[in-house]
Protein backbone atom coordinates (compact mmCIF):
# COMPACT_ATOMS: atom_id res chain seq x y z
CA UNK A 1 0.00 0.00 0.00
CA UNK A 2 3.01 2.31 -0.35
CA UNK A 3 1.56 3.73 -3.58
CA UNK A 4 -1.69 4.64 -1.87
CA UNK A 5 0.14 6.39 0.97
CA UNK A 6 2.32 8.31 -1.51
CA UNK A 7 -0.14 9.17 -4.28
CA UNK A 8 -3.48 9.02 -2.46
CA UNK A 9 -5.14 6.61 -4.89
CA UNK A 10 -5.05 3.13 -6.41
CA UNK A 11 -6.42 2.01 -9.77
CA UNK A 12 -8.24 -1.32 -9.44
CA UNK A 13 -8.83 -2.25 -13.08
CA UNK A 14 -11.76 -4.57 -13.69
CA UNK A 15 -12.53 -4.98 -9.99
CA UNK A 16 -16.29 -5.39 -10.50
CA UNK A 17 -17.30 -8.72 -12.10
CA UNK A 18 -18.96 -8.36 -15.53
CA UNK A 19 -22.20 -9.97 -14.36
CA UNK A 20 -22.49 -7.45 -11.54
CA UNK A 21 -21.80 -4.57 -13.95
CA UNK A 22 -24.69 -5.77 -16.10
CA UNK A 23 -26.99 -5.84 -13.07
CA UNK A 24 -25.87 -2.42 -11.86
CA UNK A 25 -26.45 -0.46 -15.06
CA UNK A 26 -30.27 -0.97 -15.21
CA UNK A 27 -30.44 0.03 -11.54
CA UNK A 28 -28.51 3.23 -12.30
CA UNK A 29 -30.90 3.94 -15.17
CA UNK A 30 -33.92 3.40 -12.92
CA UNK A 31 -32.37 5.55 -10.18
CA UNK A 32 -31.72 8.35 -12.69
CA UNK A 33 -34.88 8.13 -14.81
CA UNK A 34 -37.65 7.27 -12.33
CA UNK A 35 -37.21 10.26 -10.03
CA UNK A 36 -35.43 8.30 -7.29
CA UNK A 37 -32.20 10.28 -7.48
CA UNK A 38 -34.14 13.55 -7.57
CA UNK A 39 -36.12 12.45 -4.49
CA UNK A 40 -32.88 11.56 -2.71
CA UNK A 41 -31.36 14.97 -3.46
CA UNK A 42 -34.53 16.78 -2.41
CA UNK A 43 -34.68 14.87 0.89
CA UNK A 44 -31.07 15.83 1.58
CA UNK A 45 -31.64 19.50 0.73
CA UNK A 46 -34.74 19.59 2.94
CA UNK A 47 -32.94 18.00 5.89
CA UNK A 48 -35.35 15.05 5.88
CA UNK A 49 -34.09 12.58 8.50
CA UNK A 50 -36.60 9.91 7.43
CA UNK A 51 -35.12 9.69 3.96
CA UNK A 52 -36.70 9.11 0.54
CA UNK A 53 -38.85 6.05 -0.25
CA UNK A 54 -35.79 4.18 -1.52
CA UNK A 55 -32.05 4.64 -1.06
CA UNK A 56 -29.29 3.40 -3.35
CA UNK A 57 -28.13 0.59 -1.12
CA UNK A 58 -31.58 -1.06 -1.20
CA UNK A 59 -31.21 -1.84 -4.90
CA UNK A 60 -29.88 -5.43 -4.96
CA UNK A 61 -26.82 -4.92 -7.16
CA UNK A 62 -25.92 -1.66 -5.39
CA UNK A 63 -26.12 -3.43 -2.04
CA UNK A 64 -23.84 -6.12 -3.39
CA UNK A 65 -21.36 -3.54 -4.66
CA UNK A 66 -21.19 -1.80 -1.29
CA UNK A 67 -19.79 -4.94 0.32
CA UNK A 68 -18.07 -6.55 -2.69
CA UNK A 69 -15.61 -9.12 -1.27
CA UNK A 70 -12.67 -8.09 -3.47
CA UNK A 71 -13.15 -4.46 -2.46
CA UNK A 72 -13.47 -5.40 1.21
CA UNK A 73 -10.12 -7.18 1.05
CA UNK A 74 -8.43 -4.06 -0.33
CA UNK A 75 -10.09 -1.92 2.36
CA UNK A 76 -8.80 -4.30 5.03
CA UNK A 77 -5.29 -3.40 3.89
CA UNK A 78 -5.88 0.33 3.50
CA UNK A 79 -8.15 1.09 6.48
CA UNK A 80 -7.51 -1.83 8.80
CA UNK A 81 -10.17 -4.35 9.71
CA UNK A 82 -12.30 -1.96 11.78
CA UNK A 83 -13.89 0.19 9.06
CA UNK A 84 -17.46 1.28 8.38
CA UNK A 85 -19.59 2.34 5.42
CA UNK A 86 -20.06 6.11 5.09
CA UNK A 87 -22.30 6.71 2.07
CA UNK A 88 -23.13 5.81 -1.53
CA UNK A 89 -24.00 7.93 -4.58
CA UNK A 90 -25.20 6.65 -7.93
CA UNK A 91 -25.76 8.54 -11.17
CA UNK A 92 -25.64 8.40 -14.94
CA UNK A 93 -23.71 11.35 -16.28
CA UNK A 94 -25.00 11.95 -19.81
CA UNK A 95 -22.98 13.75 -22.53
CA UNK A 96 -24.78 17.00 -21.67
CA UNK A 97 -23.70 16.80 -18.01
CA UNK A 98 -21.10 19.43 -17.19
CA UNK A 99 -17.78 18.91 -15.48
CA UNK A 100 -17.19 19.03 -11.75
CA UNK A 101 -14.64 21.48 -10.31
CA UNK A 102 -11.63 20.50 -8.29
CA UNK A 103 -12.68 19.30 -4.84
CA UNK A 104 -12.05 16.72 -2.17
CA UNK A 105 -14.57 14.70 -0.18
CA UNK A 106 -13.01 14.31 3.26
CA UNK A 107 -15.61 14.50 6.05
CA UNK A 108 -13.72 14.85 9.32
CA UNK A 109 -15.22 16.53 12.39
CA UNK A 110 -13.86 19.85 11.14
CA UNK A 111 -12.92 20.93 7.62
CA UNK A 112 -9.18 20.85 8.33
CA UNK A 113 -9.13 17.71 10.49
CA UNK A 114 -7.12 14.84 8.94
CA UNK A 115 -6.82 12.61 12.00
CA UNK A 116 -8.50 9.55 10.48
CA UNK A 117 -8.49 7.78 7.15
CA UNK A 118 -11.47 7.94 4.83
CA UNK A 119 -11.64 6.63 1.26
CA UNK A 120 -13.92 6.84 -1.76
CA UNK A 121 -14.27 3.93 -4.16
CA UNK A 122 -15.05 5.56 -7.53
CA UNK A 123 -16.68 2.90 -9.69
CA UNK A 124 -16.82 3.30 -13.49
CA UNK A 125 -19.20 0.66 -14.80
CA UNK A 126 -18.26 1.11 -18.47
CA UNK A 127 -14.70 2.06 -17.63
CA UNK A 128 -13.26 5.32 -18.97
CA UNK A 129 -12.55 6.05 -22.62
CA UNK A 130 -11.87 9.10 -24.77
CA UNK A 131 -15.65 9.38 -25.36
CA UNK A 132 -16.51 10.33 -21.75
CA UNK A 133 -15.24 12.89 -19.26
CA UNK A 134 -12.01 11.72 -17.60
CA UNK A 135 -11.16 11.66 -13.91
CA UNK A 136 -8.32 14.05 -13.10
CA UNK A 137 -6.34 13.79 -9.86
CA UNK A 138 -3.36 15.50 -8.24
CA UNK A 139 -1.16 12.77 -6.71
CA UNK A 140 -0.07 13.56 -3.17
CA UNK A 141 -2.63 16.35 -2.72
CA UNK A 142 -4.33 14.38 0.08
CA UNK A 143 -1.48 15.53 2.32
CA UNK A 144 -2.35 19.22 1.81
CA UNK A 145 -4.88 20.39 4.39
CA UNK A 146 -7.40 22.71 2.74
CA UNK A 147 -11.12 23.25 3.12
CA UNK A 148 -12.91 21.50 0.25
CA UNK A 149 -14.75 24.67 -0.77
CA UNK A 150 -11.48 26.53 -1.37
CA UNK A 151 -10.84 24.38 -4.44
CA UNK A 152 -14.05 25.16 -6.30
CA UNK A 153 -12.69 28.49 -7.55
CA UNK A 154 -10.08 26.54 -9.53
CA UNK A 155 -12.78 25.18 -11.83
CA UNK A 156 -11.45 22.24 -13.82
CA UNK A 157 -8.39 23.97 -15.21
CA UNK A 158 -5.13 21.99 -15.44
CA UNK A 159 -3.00 21.93 -12.28
CA UNK A 160 0.70 21.22 -11.90
CA UNK A 161 1.38 17.53 -11.43
CA UNK A 162 -2.12 16.37 -12.35
CA UNK A 163 -2.79 12.90 -13.77
CA UNK A 164 -5.59 12.39 -16.29
CA UNK A 165 -7.25 8.98 -15.96
CA UNK A 166 -9.09 8.36 -19.23
CA UNK A 167 -8.38 4.73 -20.08
CA UNK A 168 -9.95 2.11 -17.81
CA UNK A 169 -11.62 -1.20 -18.73
CA UNK A 170 -15.26 -1.82 -17.78
CA UNK A 171 -15.94 -2.48 -14.11
CA UNK A 172 -12.92 -0.50 -12.90
CA UNK A 173 -12.56 1.29 -9.59
CA UNK A 174 -10.29 4.10 -8.46
CA UNK A 175 -9.83 3.91 -4.70
CA UNK A 176 -9.00 7.43 -3.55
CA UNK A 177 -8.08 8.96 -0.22
CA UNK A 178 -11.08 11.21 0.39
CA UNK A 179 -8.82 14.26 0.76
CA UNK A 180 -7.33 13.74 -2.73
CA UNK A 181 -7.98 16.66 -5.07
CA UNK A 182 -9.93 15.46 -8.08
CA UNK A 183 -12.20 16.75 -10.83
CA UNK A 184 -14.39 15.59 -13.70
CA UNK A 185 -13.20 17.50 -16.76
CA UNK A 186 -15.70 17.96 -19.55
CA UNK A 187 -14.30 17.39 -23.03
CA UNK A 188 -15.61 18.14 -26.51
CA UNK A 189 -15.43 14.41 -27.28
CA UNK A 190 -18.07 13.36 -24.73
CA UNK A 191 -20.41 11.09 -26.67
CA UNK A 192 -21.61 8.42 -24.22
CA UNK A 193 -23.19 8.28 -20.79
CA UNK A 194 -20.81 7.76 -17.89
CA UNK A 195 -22.23 5.21 -15.43
CA UNK A 196 -20.77 6.17 -12.08
CA UNK A 197 -21.21 4.98 -8.49
CA UNK A 198 -19.14 5.99 -5.51
CA UNK A 199 -19.05 4.24 -2.17
CA UNK A 200 -17.23 5.69 0.82
CA UNK A 201 -15.74 4.04 3.90
CA UNK A 202 -13.88 5.27 6.96
CA UNK A 203 -11.97 4.01 9.97
CA UNK A 204 -14.33 2.90 12.72
CA UNK A 205 -12.29 4.26 15.64
CA UNK A 206 -12.65 7.93 14.61
CA UNK A 207 -15.60 10.34 14.43
CA UNK A 208 -17.06 11.40 11.09
CA UNK A 209 -19.59 13.86 9.70
CA UNK A 210 -22.46 12.26 7.73
CA UNK A 211 -23.22 13.75 4.31
CA UNK A 212 -26.95 12.94 4.27
CA UNK A 213 -29.45 13.96 6.95
CA UNK A 214 -31.10 10.53 6.73
CA UNK A 215 -27.84 8.64 7.31
CA UNK A 216 -29.28 6.67 10.22
CA UNK A 217 -32.13 5.50 8.02
CA UNK A 218 -29.66 4.26 5.38
CA UNK A 219 -27.71 2.26 7.95
CA UNK A 220 -30.92 0.86 9.42
CA UNK A 221 -32.07 -0.35 6.01
CA UNK A 222 -28.66 -1.94 5.36
CA UNK A 223 -28.87 -3.80 8.68
CA UNK A 224 -32.36 -5.02 7.81
CA UNK A 225 -31.00 -6.40 4.53
CA UNK A 226 -28.12 -8.01 6.49
CA UNK A 227 -25.60 -6.46 4.11
CA UNK A 228 -21.99 -7.25 4.92
CA UNK A 229 -22.86 -10.29 7.01
CA UNK A 230 -21.38 -12.57 8.12
CA UNK A 231 -17.88 -11.37 7.17
CA UNK A 232 -18.34 -7.67 8.11
CA UNK A 233 -21.12 -7.47 10.71
CA UNK A 234 -20.12 -3.94 11.82
CA UNK A 235 -19.86 -2.47 8.33
CA UNK A 236 -23.08 -0.46 8.77
CA UNK A 237 -22.71 0.51 12.44
CA UNK A 238 -23.64 4.07 13.41
CA UNK A 239 -21.27 4.48 16.36
CA UNK A 240 -18.49 6.45 14.60
CA UNK A 241 -20.78 9.22 13.37
CA UNK A 242 -21.46 12.71 14.67
CA UNK A 243 -24.77 14.47 14.20
CA UNK A 244 -25.56 15.70 10.71
CA UNK A 245 -24.61 19.30 9.99
CA UNK A 246 -25.94 20.93 6.79
CA UNK A 247 -23.17 22.14 4.47
CA UNK A 248 -22.80 25.87 4.12
CA UNK A 249 -23.37 25.56 0.35
CA UNK A 250 -26.43 23.28 0.61
CA UNK A 251 -28.40 25.15 -2.07
C-alpha positions as CSV (number, residue, x, y, z in Angstrom):
1,X,0.0,0.0,0.0
2,X,3.0,2.3,-0.4
3,X,1.6,3.7,-3.6
4,X,-1.7,4.6,-1.9
5,X,0.1,6.4,1.0
6,X,2.3,8.3,-1.5
7,X,-0.1,9.2,-4.3
8,X,-3.5,9.0,-2.5
9,X,-5.1,6.6,-4.9
10,X,-5.0,3.1,-6.4
11,X,-6.4,2.0,-9.8
12,X,-8.2,-1.3,-9.4
13,X,-8.8,-2.2,-13.1
14,X,-11.8,-4.6,-13.7
15,X,-12.5,-5.0,-10.0
16,X,-16.3,-5.4,-10.5
17,X,-17.3,-8.7,-12.1
18,X,-19.0,-8.4,-15.5
19,X,-22.2,-10.0,-14.4
20,X,-22.5,-7.4,-11.5
21,X,-21.8,-4.6,-14.0
22,X,-24.7,-5.8,-16.1
23,X,-27.0,-5.8,-13.1
24,X,-25.9,-2.4,-11.9
25,X,-26.5,-0.5,-15.1
26,X,-30.3,-1.0,-15.2
27,X,-30.4,0.0,-11.5
28,X,-28.5,3.2,-12.3
29,X,-30.9,3.9,-15.2
30,X,-33.9,3.4,-12.9
31,X,-32.4,5.6,-10.2
32,X,-31.7,8.4,-12.7
33,X,-34.9,8.1,-14.8
34,X,-37.7,7.3,-12.3
35,X,-37.2,10.3,-10.0
36,X,-35.4,8.3,-7.3
37,X,-32.2,10.3,-7.5
38,X,-34.1,13.6,-7.6
39,X,-36.1,12.5,-4.5
40,X,-32.9,11.6,-2.7
41,X,-31.4,15.0,-3.5
42,X,-34.5,16.8,-2.4
43,X,-34.7,14.9,0.9
44,X,-31.1,15.8,1.6
45,X,-31.6,19.5,0.7
46,X,-34.7,19.6,2.9
47,X,-32.9,18.0,5.9
48,X,-35.3,15.0,5.9
49,X,-34.1,12.6,8.5
50,X,-36.6,9.9,7.4
51,X,-35.1,9.7,4.0
52,X,-36.7,9.1,0.5
53,X,-38.8,6.1,-0.3
54,X,-35.8,4.2,-1.5
55,X,-32.0,4.6,-1.1
56,X,-29.3,3.4,-3.3
57,X,-28.1,0.6,-1.1
58,X,-31.6,-1.1,-1.2
59,X,-31.2,-1.8,-4.9
60,X,-29.9,-5.4,-5.0
61,X,-26.8,-4.9,-7.2
62,X,-25.9,-1.7,-5.4
63,X,-26.1,-3.4,-2.0
64,X,-23.8,-6.1,-3.4
65,X,-21.4,-3.5,-4.7
66,X,-21.2,-1.8,-1.3
67,X,-19.8,-4.9,0.3
68,X,-18.1,-6.6,-2.7
69,X,-15.6,-9.1,-1.3
70,X,-12.7,-8.1,-3.5
71,X,-13.2,-4.5,-2.5
72,X,-13.5,-5.4,1.2
73,X,-10.1,-7.2,1.0
74,X,-8.4,-4.1,-0.3
75,X,-10.1,-1.9,2.4
76,X,-8.8,-4.3,5.0
77,X,-5.3,-3.4,3.9
78,X,-5.9,0.3,3.5
79,X,-8.2,1.1,6.5
80,X,-7.5,-1.8,8.8
81,X,-10.2,-4.4,9.7
82,X,-12.3,-2.0,11.8
83,X,-13.9,0.2,9.1
84,X,-17.5,1.3,8.4
85,X,-19.6,2.3,5.4
86,X,-20.1,6.1,5.1
87,X,-22.3,6.7,2.1
88,X,-23.1,5.8,-1.5
89,X,-24.0,7.9,-4.6
90,X,-25.2,6.6,-7.9
91,X,-25.8,8.5,-11.2
92,X,-25.6,8.4,-14.9
93,X,-23.7,11.4,-16.3
94,X,-25.0,11.9,-19.8
95,X,-23.0,13.7,-22.5
96,X,-24.8,17.0,-21.7
97,X,-23.7,16.8,-18.0
98,X,-21.1,19.4,-17.2
99,X,-17.8,18.9,-15.5
100,X,-17.2,19.0,-11.8
101,X,-14.6,21.5,-10.3
102,X,-11.6,20.5,-8.3
103,X,-12.7,19.3,-4.8
104,X,-12.0,16.7,-2.2
105,X,-14.6,14.7,-0.2
106,X,-13.0,14.3,3.3
107,X,-15.6,14.5,6.1
108,X,-13.7,14.9,9.3
109,X,-15.2,16.5,12.4
110,X,-13.9,19.9,11.1
111,X,-12.9,20.9,7.6
112,X,-9.2,20.9,8.3
113,X,-9.1,17.7,10.5
114,X,-7.1,14.8,8.9
115,X,-6.8,12.6,12.0
116,X,-8.5,9.5,10.5
117,X,-8.5,7.8,7.2
118,X,-11.5,7.9,4.8
119,X,-11.6,6.6,1.3
120,X,-13.9,6.8,-1.8
121,X,-14.3,3.9,-4.2
122,X,-15.0,5.6,-7.5
123,X,-16.7,2.9,-9.7
124,X,-16.8,3.3,-13.5
125,X,-19.2,0.7,-14.8
126,X,-18.3,1.1,-18.5
127,X,-14.7,2.1,-17.6
128,X,-13.3,5.3,-19.0
129,X,-12.6,6.1,-22.6
130,X,-11.9,9.1,-24.8
131,X,-15.6,9.4,-25.4
132,X,-16.5,10.3,-21.8
133,X,-15.2,12.9,-19.3
134,X,-12.0,11.7,-17.6
135,X,-11.2,11.7,-13.9
136,X,-8.3,14.1,-13.1
137,X,-6.3,13.8,-9.9
138,X,-3.4,15.5,-8.2
139,X,-1.2,12.8,-6.7
140,X,-0.1,13.6,-3.2
141,X,-2.6,16.3,-2.7
142,X,-4.3,14.4,0.1
143,X,-1.5,15.5,2.3
144,X,-2.3,19.2,1.8
145,X,-4.9,20.4,4.4
146,X,-7.4,22.7,2.7
147,X,-11.1,23.2,3.1
148,X,-12.9,21.5,0.2
149,X,-14.7,24.7,-0.8
150,X,-11.5,26.5,-1.4
151,X,-10.8,24.4,-4.4
152,X,-14.1,25.2,-6.3
153,X,-12.7,28.5,-7.6
154,X,-10.1,26.5,-9.5
155,X,-12.8,25.2,-11.8
156,X,-11.4,22.2,-13.8
157,X,-8.4,24.0,-15.2
158,X,-5.1,22.0,-15.4
159,X,-3.0,21.9,-12.3
160,X,0.7,21.2,-11.9
161,X,1.4,17.5,-11.4
162,X,-2.1,16.4,-12.4
163,X,-2.8,12.9,-13.8
164,X,-5.6,12.4,-16.3
165,X,-7.3,9.0,-16.0
166,X,-9.1,8.4,-19.2
167,X,-8.4,4.7,-20.1
168,X,-9.9,2.1,-17.8
169,X,-11.6,-1.2,-18.7
170,X,-15.3,-1.8,-17.8
171,X,-15.9,-2.5,-14.1
172,X,-12.9,-0.5,-12.9
173,X,-12.6,1.3,-9.6
174,X,-10.3,4.1,-8.5
175,X,-9.8,3.9,-4.7
176,X,-9.0,7.4,-3.5
177,X,-8.1,9.0,-0.2
178,X,-11.1,11.2,0.4
179,X,-8.8,14.3,0.8
180,X,-7.3,13.7,-2.7
181,X,-8.0,16.7,-5.1
182,X,-9.9,15.5,-8.1
183,X,-12.2,16.7,-10.8
184,X,-14.4,15.6,-13.7
185,X,-13.2,17.5,-16.8
186,X,-15.7,18.0,-19.6
187,X,-14.3,17.4,-23.0
188,X,-15.6,18.1,-26.5
189,X,-15.4,14.4,-27.3
190,X,-18.1,13.4,-24.7
191,X,-20.4,11.1,-26.7
192,X,-21.6,8.4,-24.2
193,X,-23.2,8.3,-20.8
194,X,-20.8,7.8,-17.9
195,X,-22.2,5.2,-15.4
196,X,-20.8,6.2,-12.1
197,X,-21.2,5.0,-8.5
198,X,-19.1,6.0,-5.5
199,X,-19.0,4.2,-2.2
200,X,-17.2,5.7,0.8
201,X,-15.7,4.0,3.9
202,X,-13.9,5.3,7.0
203,X,-12.0,4.0,10.0
204,X,-14.3,2.9,12.7
205,X,-12.3,4.3,15.6
206,X,-12.7,7.9,14.6
207,X,-15.6,10.3,14.4
208,X,-17.1,11.4,11.1
209,X,-19.6,13.9,9.7
210,X,-22.5,12.3,7.7
211,X,-23.2,13.8,4.3
212,X,-26.9,12.9,4.3
213,X,-29.5,14.0,7.0
214,X,-31.1,10.5,6.7
215,X,-27.8,8.6,7.3
216,X,-29.3,6.7,10.2
217,X,-32.1,5.5,8.0
218,X,-29.7,4.3,5.4
219,X,-27.7,2.3,8.0
220,X,-30.9,0.9,9.4
221,X,-32.1,-0.3,6.0
222,X,-28.7,-1.9,5.4
223,X,-28.9,-3.8,8.7
224,X,-32.4,-5.0,7.8
225,X,-31.0,-6.4,4.5
226,X,-28.1,-8.0,6.5
227,X,-25.6,-6.5,4.1
228,X,-22.0,-7.3,4.9
229,X,-22.9,-10.3,7.0
230,X,-21.4,-12.6,8.1
231,X,-17.9,-11.4,7.2
232,X,-18.3,-7.7,8.1
233,X,-21.1,-7.5,10.7
234,X,-20.1,-3.9,11.8
235,X,-19.9,-2.5,8.3
236,X,-23.1,-0.5,8.8
237,X,-22.7,0.5,12.4
238,X,-23.6,4.1,13.4
239,X,-21.3,4.5,16.4
240,X,-18.5,6.4,14.6
241,X,-20.8,9.2,13.4
242,X,-21.5,12.7,14.7
243,X,-24.8,14.5,14.2
244,X,-25.6,15.7,10.7
245,X,-24.6,19.3,10.0
246,X,-25.9,20.9,6.8
247,X,-23.2,22.1,4.5
248,X,-22.8,25.9,4.1
249,X,-23.4,25.6,0.4
250,X,-26.4,23.3,0.6
251,X,-28.4,25.2,-2.1
